[in-house]
Amino acid sequence: MDEQIKRIKDKLNQLKQLDSELEQFGAERHEYILNPPLNFDEIKQFETAYQVSLPEEYIAFLTTIGNGGAGPFYGVNTLADSRIMYFDNSDKAQHSYFELSKPFPYTESWNVEEALAAIVEKIDQAYENGNEELEEQLLAEKSALIDLPQNDYGRLNISDYGCGITISLVINGEEKGKMWTDDRVNDGGIYPSVELENPEKISFLDWYELWLDNTIKESTI
């Protein structure tokens, strides 16, 4: 793992020089800047507070590279912010949080495709018929269908992909250490992350390094 950490640091410095104009996707947001690393006491406090054990690769990143900042898509969230499921931008800032102490329930892609397709068709019909009351009722049923409580167990919100899609790191359950995508907002379900064109499930450091490799390649074309 030490060698991979060193490669990541070197590649990030290389990419920062190659993309000095911040032309790559998301670069204007994070500007290739990392937040200061956490110490092990801060990691332990988080684990104790939320009754979890973070993946070793993620701990290595947080303590030797940075507590979020530069990273895939719109960057990597801080450890504290990664616990937030939905951000509330109002003055009250009443965020919704993941339930970290319970195991992430999936090992394969999940989506309630048939039921979801049927209800979406009904929503479209209600809209076309101008039946706002029925449309609102059906939208509520759709939300209940995709917002099962267990969908938000045992994972951290690591990165914002855009269009409401988020990239998660599973920290509890059989898939611990793997990156998963939450595309429920677009009726895409929850599935192993493939946005970087990785053919198989991918761990946190491999995911981060693959982003570096892909973006360095794009920056030298």
Buried (B, 14 or more C-beta within 10 A) or exposed (E): EEEBBEBBBEBBEBBBEBBEEEEBEBBEEBEBEBBEEBEEEBBEEBBEEBEBEBBEBBBBBBBBBBBBBBBBBBBBBBBEBBBBBEEEEEEEEEEEEBBBEBBBBBEEBBBBEEEBEEBBEBBEEBBEEEEEEBBEBBBEEBEEBBEEEEBBBBBBBBBBBEEEBBBBBBBBBEBBBBBBBBBBEEBBBBBBBBBBEBEEBBBBBBBBBBBBBBBBEBBEE
